Amino acid sequence: MPSLTSNTQFGPEKSTFAIRGFTQEGKTAPSVGVYLADVIAPRSNGGTTSGNGAGVGSFMDLQDVQVLKGPQGTLFGRNTTGGAILLVPAKPTQKLEGWLQGSVGDYNMHRVEGMLNVPLSDTFRVRGAFDWNQRDGYLKNISGIGPSSLGNTDYFAGRISIVGDLTPNLENYTIASYSNSHNRGVVPKLFTCDTPAQAALTGGLASLFQPNACAQLAKQNAAGGYWDVQNSDPNPFEKVQQWQVINTTTWQASDTLKIKNIASYAEYREQAAFSLEGEDFPYTGPQSAGGFTLNEFNPANVSAPTTAIQLYPGYSGNNSAESTFTEELQFQGRSSDDRLNWQIGGYIEVSDPLGFSSGLTDIFQNCANIQTLTCDDRIFAGPFPAGSVSNSQVKDTFNDKAVYAQATYKLTQQLSLTGGIRYTSDHLKDESQDTNIYAPGVQSCQDGIAFNAGTNAGGGPIPLFVANSTQCDLIIKEKSSRPTWLIDLDYKPTRDLLAYVKWARGYREGAINPNDVGLETVGPEKVDTYEGGLKATLRGAFPGYFDIAGFYNNFRNQELDIDPIVAPAYQGSIPQSAPIINAGKSRIWGIEVDTSVRLFPGFNVDAGYTYLNTKLQSDTGVQAILNEIQSGKLPYYTTVFPTAAVGDPLPESPKNRVTLTGTYTLPLDESIGRVSFGATFTHTDADQIVAASASPLYKAPAENLLNLNADWKSVFGKPFDLSFFMTNATNAKFYTFPGTANTIIGGENAQINMPRMWGFRLKAYFGS
């Protein structure tokens, strides 16, 4: 599926997905929804980007995986502009059966998975599955602070499914799932240090830290390992815990009418502590630069490692804590002659906070215990101190309602028309109590409402200091309502050929981030998608299939992030964040090819290719912000770096991506088993992540990945499978997500890919 890419900027547990260049930026709703058993994944809405995915272990014991492209929402679930990933778990059956699989590999990888299916009676059956996975980290920490490696895997996931046939026409299907991932997280790797001239363009802080970034880079180069990183947090971790219950009741009311009710409840909790910049250097730079003077309250620690930005759980204990309830009622019907198939439904989603989602951020303070404000008091003198502790406390409430209908009518035996419509109403409320703490007991609000009109000796505004966070309580509401639709015409001249054209209107709700002072809200985005294609079944000497599609997307108010440079007078009093804005207009067009062919007995070739041509056509949102900065209406920033400049491609939308898989099955007797060898090669073009003006690392480089596997099914006719796998067989090296305007530390960093990994699996079957 080459048009599907993932962003693991904050670790694989928090992956976000992009389809055809439709991306999720920051604290926004996913553009690609992930579903388990027809239910959208629970919301997380933490401070670091999260894809609101189905959680670790969700791929265990699946019946199939489906990827739907383009705007969704007229048939089920939540509105999304980019598409949906449907994970369909295997349903309990009438067979007593099961399997157990064990895996071992390099990086001390150990994994155990299992499934047991038990029919308790003719009308009641149960299925359970689990996945326990551990692997050492692939990032070598050379700082000497904290663990020796990062990027490890350590999780457990379990699922229980129960099906009860209450009557011959009434079925109740319940799924309960749980997952717990607790690892050491990831940090970016420093790739460049600024020249003094480059640092001076950004301002005083970059000039102060530029010598230290160069010293850190020299240390990494001397170590010589590509996967060497530096960490300044003595106890980094990433813990994600979630559970969910899904109940689906299906009533076959008649031969032509089915009524289906899908209800779910889920809770998501996350705690994390890590170095945002991946920095660790003793301070060896100048004592003053660009209007900032290093004011070391503890001169004995002047050579202690200097940290830039470190994130920790806040006073509530959870960086993110959210519950999600969904209710969906569907009526599915058909005409007696099968010419008309239709579905009508209603959707409700309510997401409530489980207390405050809170985070503490150490900004140039070197805190031994940030909870008790036991800090090194390393701050900077000047118009305003740059060092501070940021205390963020947020409660997010979502209330989404929708009604929808979709129908397909066979105009002739070869020609069908599908039409769908949906009306959605989204309400989002954000309550925040965000403060900045300059020194113990001295706080100011982050939200911009606490600055008065006075000036200090340096000419800057005076912050309104507060005694506690409740004085900074701010409530922001964002609501929107939109219709969306789908029109599709299918023509099937023969049983082996289908041609189609369609037009879909997509919509994605807006977002609120109170940390983005002066830029707290973003409105919804909408897109019109036009697509046409052919799907062909191949027969004869080379059986298989061949699908091709062309598409054009017209975006308005696309949700993209920007990276502002905080004005010197406000550095330390408001956070350095990445606000989301409505960017104006953009367009995406491209071609997809997906094919599978058996070239000769035993040898299959699968290929996928995606060409994307994306462009930001106007940046009215950025221009409006720059105008407000120049006019003094938005004094908190000196400038902003957009994700893309006008004429640039959109982020996470590589122009060419191709995947080629070859699989050969040996011509062996059934008594030996089925032995096959496979290789998958994927090429991805260089991918622009941010505007060129934001960072020297504005592009993720081209990627070439080779994965290998060998499988021996039914070893010597026994109920055992043996397999070998190797990912990134050539040990390719590249960075996957560049830093965005991180010149505040005098250098540029990026997340890096995983190295070569290999292992063996043994799977045993039992039962009928």
Backbone hydrogen bonds, N-H to C=O, Kabsch-Sander energy under -0.5 kcal/mol:
donor,donor_aa,acceptor,acceptor_aa,energy
4,L,1,M,-2.1
5,T,3,S,-0.6
5,T,18,A,-2.7
7,N,16,T,-2.8
8,T,6,S,-0.5
11,G,8,T,-1.9
14,K,11,G,-1.6
15,S,12,P,-1.4
16,T,7,N,-1.9
18,A,5,T,-2.7
19,I,22,F,-0.9
20,R,3,S,-1.9
22,F,19,I,-2.0
23,T,21,G,-0.8
25,E,23,T,-0.5
28,T,26,G,-1.7
33,G,83,G,-2.0
35,Y,85,I,-3.0
36,L,39,V,-2.5
37,A,87,L,-2.3
39,V,36,L,-1.2
41,A,34,V,-2.4
58,S,55,G,-1.5
60,M,57,G,-1.6
62,L,59,F,-0.6
63,Q,88,V,-3.5
64,D,88,V,-1.4
66,Q,86,L,-2.4
68,L,66,Q,-0.5
68,L,84,A,-3.1
70,G,82,G,-2.1
72,Q,80,T,-2.5
80,T,72,Q,-1.4
82,G,31,S,-2.3
83,G,31,S,-1.2
84,A,68,L,-2.3
85,I,33,G,-2.9
86,L,66,Q,-3.1
86,L,84,A,-0.5
87,L,35,Y,-3.0
87,L,85,I,-0.6
88,V,64,D,-2.4
88,V,86,L,-0.6
90,A,61,D,-2.4
97,E,95,K,-0.9
97,E,117,N,-1.7
98,G,766,F,-1.9
99,W,115,M,-2.1
100,L,764,A,-2.2
101,Q,113,E,-3.3
102,G,762,L,-2.4
103,S,111,R,-2.8
104,V,760,F,-2.0
105,G,109,M,-1.5
106,D,758,W,-1.8
109,M,105,G,-1.1
109,M,106,D,-0.8
110,H,134,Q,-2.7
111,R,103,S,-2.3
112,V,132,W,-2.5
113,E,101,Q,-3.0
114,G,130,F,-1.8
115,M,99,W,-2.5
116,L,128,G,-2.4
117,N,97,E,-3.4
118,V,126,V,-3.2
120,L,118,V,-0.9
120,L,124,F,-1.1
121,S,124,F,-2.1
124,F,121,S,-0.5
125,R,163,V,-2.2
126,V,118,V,-2.9
127,R,161,S,-2.6
128,G,116,L,-2.6
129,A,159,R,-2.4
130,F,114,G,-1.9
131,D,157,A,-2.5
132,W,112,V,-2.7
133,N,155,Y,-2.4
134,Q,110,H,-2.5
135,R,153,T,-2.5
136,D,107,Y,-3.2
139,L,150,L,-2.5
140,K,138,Y,-0.6
140,K,227,W,-2.4
141,N,139,L,-0.6
141,N,148,S,-2.6
142,I,140,K,-0.8
142,I,229,V,-2.6
146,G,144,G,-0.5
150,L,139,L,-2.4
151,G,185,G,-2.7
153,T,135,R,-2.6
155,Y,133,N,-2.4
156,F,180,N,-1.9
157,A,131,D,-2.0
158,G,178,Y,-2.7
159,R,129,A,-2.6
160,I,176,A,-2.6
161,S,127,R,-3.4
162,I,174,T,-2.7
163,V,125,R,-2.6
164,G,172,N,-2.9
165,D,123,T,-3.0
166,L,164,G,-1.2
166,L,170,L,-1.3
167,T,170,L,-1.6
170,L,167,T,-1.2
171,E,250,T,-2.7
172,N,164,G,-2.6
173,Y,248,T,-2.8
174,T,162,I,-2.8
175,I,246,I,-2.8
176,A,160,I,-2.7
177,S,244,Q,-2.7
178,Y,158,G,-2.4
179,S,242,Q,-2.4
180,N,156,F,-2.5
181,S,240,V,-2.8
182,H,154,D,-2.6
183,N,238,E,-2.5
189,K,750,A,-3.0
191,F,748,E,-3.0
192,T,748,E,-1.7
194,D,746,G,-2.8
199,A,195,T,-2.6
200,A,196,P,-2.0
201,L,197,A,-1.2
202,T,198,Q,-0.9
202,T,199,A,-0.6
203,G,199,A,-2.0
204,G,290,G,-0.6
207,S,203,G,-1.6
208,L,204,G,-2.3
209,F,205,L,-2.2
210,Q,206,A,-1.7
212,N,209,F,-0.7
213,A,209,F,-2.2
214,C,210,Q,-2.0
215,A,211,P,-1.7
216,Q,212,N,-2.5
217,L,213,A,-2.4
218,A,214,C,-2.0
219,K,215,A,-1.8
220,Q,216,Q,-2.2
221,N,217,L,-2.5
222,A,218,A,-2.1
223,A,219,K,-1.7
224,G,220,Q,-2.0
228,D,225,G,-1.6
229,V,140,K,-2.9
237,F,273,A,-2.2
238,E,183,N,-2.6
239,K,271,Q,-3.2
240,V,181,S,-2.4
241,Q,269,R,-3.0
242,Q,179,S,-2.1
243,W,267,E,-1.8
244,Q,177,S,-2.2
245,V,265,Y,-2.5
246,I,175,I,-3.0
247,N,263,A,-3.2
248,T,173,Y,-3.2
249,T,261,N,-2.6
250,T,171,E,-2.6
250,T,248,T,-0.5
251,W,259,I,-3.1
252,Q,169,N,-2.8
252,Q,250,T,-0.5
253,A,251,W,-1.6
253,A,257,L,-0.6
254,S,257,L,-1.9
257,L,254,S,-0.6
258,K,332,Q,-3.2
259,I,251,W,-2.7
260,K,330,Q,-2.7
261,N,249,T,-2.6
262,I,328,E,-3.1
263,A,247,N,-2.7
263,A,261,N,-0.5
264,S,326,T,-2.3
265,Y,245,V,-2.0
266,A,324,T,-2.1
267,E,243,W,-2.2
268,Y,322,E,-2.8
269,R,241,Q,-2.7
270,E,320,S,-2.5
271,Q,239,K,-2.5
273,A,237,F,-2.6
274,F,311,L,-1.6
276,L,274,F,-0.6
276,L,309,I,-2.0
277,E,309,I,-0.7
281,F,306,T,-0.8
283,Y,304,A,-1.0
284,T,282,P,-0.7
289,A,292,F,-2.4
292,F,289,A,-2.3
293,T,381,A,-1.7
294,L,287,Q,-3.7
295,N,379,I,-2.0
296,E,294,L,-0.7
297,F,295,N,-0.9
297,F,377,D,-1.0
301,N,298,N,-2.3
302,V,299,P,-1.6
304,A,301,N,-1.9
306,T,281,F,-3.2
310,Q,362,D,-1.9
311,L,274,F,-2.7
312,Y,360,L,-2.1
314,G,358,S,-1.9
317,G,314,G,-1.3
319,N,270,E,-2.0
320,S,270,E,-1.6
322,E,268,Y,-2.2
323,S,352,D,-3.0
324,T,266,A,-2.6
325,F,350,V,-3.0
326,T,264,S,-2.0
327,E,348,I,-2.4
328,E,262,I,-2.3
329,L,346,G,-1.9
330,Q,260,K,-3.4
331,F,344,I,-3.0
332,Q,258,K,-3.3
332,Q,330,Q,-0.5
333,G,342,W,-2.6
334,R,256,T,-1.7
335,S,340,L,-2.3
338,D,335,S,-1.7
341,N,408,T,-2.5
342,W,333,G,-2.7
343,Q,406,Q,-2.4
344,I,331,F,-2.3
345,G,404,Y,-2.5
346,G,329,L,-1.8
347,Y,402,A,-3.1
348,I,327,E,-2.4
349,E,400,D,-2.7
350,V,325,F,-2.8
351,S,398,F,-2.3
352,D,323,S,-1.0
352,D,350,V,-0.5
354,L,321,A,-2.2
355,G,353,P,-0.9
357,S,394,V,-3.2
358,S,318,N,-3.0
358,S,356,F,-0.7
359,G,392,S,-2.2
360,L,312,Y,-1.8
361,T,390,S,-2.5
362,D,310,Q,-2.5
363,I,361,T,-0.7
363,I,388,S,-2.5
364,F,308,A,-2.1
364,F,362,D,-0.7
368,A,366,N,-0.5
368,A,374,T,-2.1
369,N,374,T,-1.7
373,L,370,I,-0.8
374,T,369,N,-2.9
375,C,373,L,-1.5
376,D,365,Q,-1.5
376,D,366,N,-1.0
378,R,365,Q,-0.7
379,I,295,N,-1.1
379,I,377,D,-1.3
381,A,293,T,-2.9
388,S,363,I,-2.2
389,V,437,I,-2.0
390,S,361,T,-2.6
391,N,389,V,-0.5
391,N,435,T,-3.2
392,S,359,G,-2.9
392,S,390,S,-0.6
394,V,357,S,-2.4
395,K,431,E,-2.6
397,T,429,K,-2.6
398,F,351,S,-2.5
399,N,427,H,-2.5
400,D,349,E,-3.0
401,K,425,S,-2.5
402,A,347,Y,-2.2
403,V,423,Y,-1.7
404,Y,345,G,-2.4
405,A,421,I,-2.3
406,Q,343,Q,-2.6
407,A,419,G,-2.4
408,T,341,N,-3.1
409,Y,417,L,-2.8
410,K,339,R,-2.6
411,L,409,Y,-1.0
411,L,415,L,-1.4
412,T,415,L,-2.0
416,S,490,D,-2.7
417,L,409,Y,-2.6
418,T,488,D,-3.4
419,G,407,A,-2.4
420,G,486,L,-2.8
421,I,405,A,-2.7
422,R,484,T,-2.6
423,Y,403,V,-2.5
424,T,482,R,-2.5
425,S,401,K,-2.9
426,D,480,S,-3.0
427,H,399,N,-1.8
428,L,478,E,-2.7
429,K,397,T,-2.5
430,D,476,I,-3.1
431,E,395,K,-2.6
432,S,430,D,-0.5
432,S,474,L,-2.8
433,Q,393,Q,-2.6
435,T,391,N,-2.7
436,N,444,S,-3.0
437,I,389,V,-3.1
438,Y,436,N,-0.6
438,Y,442,V,-1.8
439,A,442,V,-0.9
442,V,439,A,-2.7
443,Q,441,G,-0.6
443,Q,466,V,-0.9
444,S,436,N,-2.1
445,C,464,L,-0.7
446,Q,434,D,-2.1
447,D,434,D,-0.5
451,F,448,G,-0.7
452,N,450,A,-0.5
452,N,462,I,-1.4
456,N,460,G,-2.6
459,G,456,N,-2.1
462,I,454,G,-0.9
464,L,450,A,-2.0
465,F,463,P,-1.0
466,V,443,Q,-2.6
471,Q,468,N,-1.3
472,C,469,S,-2.0
473,D,470,T,-1.4
474,L,432,S,-2.5
476,I,430,D,-2.8
478,E,428,L,-2.9
480,S,426,D,-2.2
482,R,424,T,-1.9
484,T,422,R,-2.5
485,W,505,R,-0.6
486,L,420,G,-2.4
487,I,503,W,-2.5
488,D,418,T,-2.9
489,L,501,V,-2.9
490,D,416,S,-2.7
491,Y,499,A,-3.4
492,K,414,Q,-2.8
494,T,497,L,-0.7
497,L,494,T,-1.2
498,L,535,K,-2.3
499,A,491,Y,-3.1
500,Y,533,G,-2.3
501,V,489,L,-1.7
502,K,531,E,-2.8
503,W,487,I,-2.5
504,A,529,T,-2.4
505,R,485,W,-2.4
506,G,504,A,-0.5
506,G,527,V,-3.2
508,R,525,E,-2.2
511,A,522,V,-1.8
513,N,520,E,-2.8
516,D,513,N,-1.7
517,V,515,N,-1.7
519,L,516,D,-2.5
522,V,511,A,-2.2
525,E,508,R,-1.8
526,K,556,R,-2.1
527,V,506,G,-2.0
528,D,554,N,-1.9
529,T,504,A,-3.1
529,T,527,V,-0.5
530,Y,552,Y,-2.8
531,E,502,K,-2.4
532,G,550,G,-2.3
533,G,500,Y,-2.3
534,L,548,I,-2.4
535,K,498,L,-2.7
536,A,546,F,-2.5
537,T,496,D,-2.5
538,L,544,G,-2.9
542,F,539,R,-0.6
544,G,538,L,-2.0
545,Y,596,S,-2.3
546,F,536,A,-2.6
547,D,594,D,-2.9
548,I,534,L,-2.6
549,A,592,E,-2.4
550,G,532,G,-2.9
551,F,590,G,-2.2
552,Y,530,Y,-2.5
553,N,588,I,-3.8
554,N,528,D,-2.7
555,F,553,N,-0.7
555,F,586,S,-2.7
556,R,526,K,-2.4
557,N,584,G,-3.2
558,Q,584,G,-0.5
560,L,558,Q,-0.8
560,L,581,I,-2.2
562,I,579,P,-2.3
563,D,641,F,-2.9
565,I,639,T,-2.5
566,V,564,P,-0.6
567,A,636,Y,-3.0
570,Y,567,A,-2.3
571,Q,567,A,-1.0
571,Q,568,P,-0.6
572,G,574,I,-0.8
573,S,570,Y,-1.9
574,I,570,Y,-1.8
577,S,575,P,-0.9
581,I,560,L,-3.1
583,A,558,Q,-2.9
583,A,581,I,-0.7
585,K,583,A,-0.6
585,K,618,S,-0.7
586,S,555,F,-1.3
587,R,615,K,-2.3
588,I,553,N,-2.2
589,W,613,N,-2.1
590,G,551,F,-2.1
591,I,611,Y,-1.5
592,E,549,A,-2.8
593,V,609,Y,-2.7
594,D,547,D,-2.5
595,T,607,A,-2.8
596,S,545,Y,-2.0
597,V,605,V,-2.7
598,R,543,P,-2.4
599,L,597,V,-0.8
599,L,603,F,-1.2
600,F,603,F,-1.1
603,F,600,F,-2.7
604,N,602,G,-0.5
604,N,663,T,-2.6
605,V,597,V,-2.8
606,D,661,T,-2.9
607,A,595,T,-2.8
608,G,659,T,-2.5
609,Y,593,V,-2.6
610,T,657,R,-2.5
611,Y,591,I,-2.7
612,L,655,K,-2.7
613,N,589,W,-2.8
615,K,587,R,-2.0
616,L,648,D,-2.4
617,Q,585,K,-1.8
617,Q,615,K,-0.7
618,S,585,K,-2.0
623,Q,619,D,-2.5
624,A,620,T,-2.1
625,I,621,G,-1.6
626,L,622,V,-2.6
627,N,623,Q,-2.3
628,E,624,A,-1.8
629,I,625,I,-2.3
630,Q,626,L,-2.4
631,S,627,N,-2.0
632,G,628,E,-0.7
632,G,629,I,-0.7
633,K,628,E,-1.3
634,L,628,E,-1.8
637,Y,634,L,-1.0
638,T,565,I,-2.8
639,T,565,I,-0.7
641,F,563,D,-2.4
643,T,561,D,-1.4
647,G,616,L,-3.2
648,D,645,A,-2.7
652,E,688,Q,-0.6
653,S,650,L,-0.6
655,K,686,A,-0.6
657,R,610,T,-1.8
658,V,683,H,-2.2
659,T,608,G,-2.8
660,L,681,F,-2.8
661,T,606,D,-3.2
662,G,679,A,-2.2
663,T,604,N,-2.5
664,Y,677,F,-2.7
665,T,602,G,-2.9
666,L,664,Y,-0.5
666,L,675,V,-2.7
668,L,666,L,-1.9
672,I,669,D,-1.7
673,G,669,D,-1.2
674,R,713,K,-1.9
675,V,673,G,-0.6
676,S,711,D,-2.7
677,F,664,Y,-2.4
678,G,709,N,-3.0
679,A,662,G,-1.9
680,T,707,N,-2.8
681,F,660,L,-2.9
682,T,705,L,-2.6
683,H,658,V,-2.5
684,T,703,E,-2.6
685,D,656,N,-2.6
687,D,700,A,-2.8
689,I,698,Y,-2.9
690,V,698,Y,-1.5
691,A,642,P,-1.5
694,A,691,A,-1.9
695,S,691,A,-0.8
698,Y,695,S,-1.0
700,A,687,D,-3.4
703,E,684,T,-2.6
705,L,682,T,-2.6
707,N,680,T,-2.7
708,L,726,M,-2.9
709,N,678,G,-2.3
710,A,724,F,-2.3
711,D,676,S,-2.6
712,W,722,L,-2.9
713,K,674,R,-3.0
715,V,720,F,-2.4
716,F,672,I,-2.6
717,G,714,S,-2.4
718,K,715,V,-2.1
720,F,718,K,-2.3
721,D,763,K,-2.5
722,L,712,W,-2.2
723,S,761,R,-2.4
724,F,710,A,-2.6
725,F,759,G,-2.4
726,M,708,L,-2.5
727,T,757,M,-2.8
729,A,706,L,-3.5
731,N,728,N,-2.2
736,T,751,Q,-2.3
737,F,751,Q,-1.1
739,G,749,N,-3.0
741,A,739,G,-0.6
745,I,742,N,-1.7
746,G,743,T,-1.5
747,G,742,N,-0.7
748,E,192,T,-1.9
750,A,189,K,-1.7
751,Q,737,F,-2.2
753,N,734,F,-2.2
757,M,727,T,-1.8
759,G,725,F,-2.1
760,F,104,V,-2.8
761,R,723,S,-2.6
762,L,102,G,-2.5
763,K,721,D,-2.7
764,A,100,L,-2.8
765,Y,719,P,-2.4
766,F,98,G,-2.2
768,S,96,L,-3.2
